Amino acid sequence: MRHHAASSPVVSTDSPPQAASSDWGTLKRLFPYLWEYKWRVMAALTFMVCAKLANVGVPLLLKELIDAMSPQPSGAQAVLVVPLALLVGYGLLRLSVSGFTELRELVFAEATQGAARKIALQTFEHLHNLSLRFHLERQTGGMSRDIERGVRGIESLIAYSLYSIVPTLIEVVLVLSILGVKFDKWYAIITLMALALYIYFTVTITEWRTKFRKQVNEFDSSAHTRAIDSLLNYETVKYFGNEAFEAARYDESLNKLRRARIKAQNSLSALNIGQQLIIAVALVAMLWRATDGVVQGHMSLGDLVMINAFMIQLYIPLNFLGVIYREIKQSLTDLDKMFVLLEKDREVADSATAHALQLDAPPELRFENVHFAYQPDRPILHGISFTVPAGKTVAVVGPSGSGKSTLARLLFRFYDVQQGAIRIQGHEIRQVTQDSLRLSIGIVPQDTVLFNDTVYYNIAYGNTQASREQVEAAAKSARIHDFIASTPLGYNTMVGERGLKLSGGEKQRVAIARTLLKNPAILIFDEATSALDSSNERAIQAELREAAQNKTTLVIAHRLSTVVDAHEILVLDNGHIVERGTHAQLLSANGRYAQMWMLQQSQEDTN
C-alpha cells in the first residue's frame, strides 16, 4: 500500500505556518460543535473500542485454530469438533470487526456532517455581515477555496483522527500487552522500538516535505485565482484579444505547479522507501525470534502465525502514518483558515443597544456634518449637511469622484461615518439594527449585477414572499414585462453569469423592477437610468416619479435632465456641497450647475 500525494486536499498558504499551539486551539474551537452530539460521540468511541478488541482477537483465535489442527493423541471427534467451533468463532470475529466499524461510522456521520454544516453556515453568514471594504479587497476564488477546504478539513480531521489514529493507538497498546505477557519482553521491545523509529522518521520527513507541499498549495491557489479572474472578465479579454496572454499567464502558474508537484512526489517516494525499510527490518527480527522459538519447541506453530498476523495488522495502518499525519496537519490548517474568516472583525456592527427601525410613514432623512474617508489620507466627504424632507425628492449631482455614490453607501451602512451623523426620522442609523435599516431602503444601483438564475428569480429577489402577480406588476412598472413575455421561456429565461445575457438597459430595468417590488419607505436611485436610451429613459422616469410618490427619495445622477423635478438639487464637488436649490434657481444663479446643464444640452444637440 502506497501514499498518494494527489489524494490530499490542497491547502492555501497565504498565512504563515501554524504552530502546535494553534493546532490545539483549532481543535478546541471544533470540539464544541462535535460535543453537541455527545451521545453519538460516546457511542462511536464504544463501537471503535469493540472493533479493535475484535480485531486483536482474530490473531488469537487464528493461533488456537492452527494449534488445534496439529496432530492430537485424542480421538477423531475432537479433531473435527474443535476446529469447527474455532472456524465459526473466527468468522464471527471478522464480521464483528466490519460490523462495529460500520456502526461507528453510521452513528458518527450525523455529528461529522452536522458540525461541518453548522461551521460552513456560520462562516457564510459572517461573510455577509462583513463590511463592503472586506469584499472589495478579497479574492473570490481564494476565499471560496478556503471555505471549501475548511468544510472538507472537518471531515478529514475526524476521519483520520477518530478512524485511524485513535484506533491504531488502542491496537498498539493491546498488541504490546499481549506480546509482553505471552512471550518474552523482546517481542514488545522490538515492536516498540520499530514503532518509535517509524513515527520519528515519518514525522521528520513529513515536516521536511512541508515546504514542497506549501509550494504546491501556493501555485495551485495562484493558478485557480488567475483562471477565475480571467473567466469572470471574459468580455474584457475578448475586447482586447488577449486570449493568448491569459493562457500564457495561466500556463506559467501551471508550470510552477507541475515542478512543485514533482518535488513533492520525489520526497514522498523517499518517505515511502524509508517506511518500508523500517517495517521490513522489524518484521524480519520478530519472525526470526518466533521461528527460533518454534524450532526450540517452546513456541507453537500457532504462536508464529499469531505474531505474524499481529505485525501485519499493526503495520498496515502505520503504513499510512505519513499521509495521515500530513492530512491531519493540512486539515487543521484548512479549518484554522475558515475559523480565521469566522473571526474576522466586522467593521460595521450593530451596537449592543441597537433597536429596530420602524417607519409608519415616509421618514425625514438628514445628513449632519458628515465627514468620511475610505483611506485616512484621502478624505471623500467634508462636512456634508442636507435634509431630504419626508416624502420629498432630493437629487445630488456632480462630476465623477465627487462623492455622490458614497452617500448611498453610508446610508446603507456599508461603512460608518468618521464624524457627524445620518438620521432617519430622528434615529441615528448607528443606533438601529442594520437589518431593519436596509429593509427600509431600496436602491437601483448604477452597476447592476444579477444572479445567474431566471428573470423571475432576479425580480422576486426584491421581495422573496411576493406573489407572481406582484412580480409581474413590478416588471410592468419597470417597462420590461413585454420584453420578458416575448422571449421563448418568458420569466424562466436565464440571465447568465452576472446577467451577461441581458443588455445594459434590460439589466437596469430588472433592477428597477425588484426595487419597486421591495416597496421601501426610502428610495435611492444611483444613476438609475444611465444604461437606458432616451426613449426608455423618459418612459421609466415617469414610472420612477410615480414610484417615488409618498416616499423619501435620494437621486444620485450625472445626467441633469433626470433630476429637473427634484424638490432640491445639491451640486457636489470634491466632497463639498457647492450649490443647492431647485432646477430653476440653480439655472438663474448661473453657477456650476448652469455650466453643467449647458454643456450637457449642447452634447445632446450634437448627438
Secondary structure, 3 states (H helix, E strand, C coil): CCCCHHHCCCCCCCCCCCCHHHHHHHHHHHHHHHHCCHHHHHHHHHHHHHHHHHHHHHHHHHHHHHHHHCCCCCCHHHHHHHHHHHHHHHHHHHHHHHHHHHHHHHHHHHHHHHHHHHHHHHHHHHHHHCCHHHHHHCCHHHHHHHHHHHHHHHHHHHHHHHHHHHHHHHHHHHHHHHHHHHCCHHHHHHHHHHHHHHHHHHHHHHHHHHHHHHHHHHHHHHHHHHHHHHHHCHHHHHHCCCHHHHHHHHHHHHHHHHHHHHHHHHHHHHHHHHHHHHHHHHHHHHHHHHHHHHHHCCCCHHHHHHHHHHHHHHHHHHCCHHHHHHHHHHHHHHHHHHHHHHHCCCCCCCCCCCECCCCCCCCCEEEEEEEEEEECCEEEEEEEEEEECCCCEEEEECCCCCCHHHHHHHHCCCCCCCEEEEEECCEEHHHECHHHHHHCEEEECCCCCCCCCEHHHHHHCCCCCCCHHHHHHHHHHCCCHHHHHHCCCHHHCECCHHHCCCCHHHHHHHHHHHHHHHCCCEEEEECCCCCCCHHHHHHHHHHHHHHCCCCEEEEEECCHHHCCCCCEEEEEECCEEEEEECHHHHHHHCCHHHHHHHHHHHHHHHC
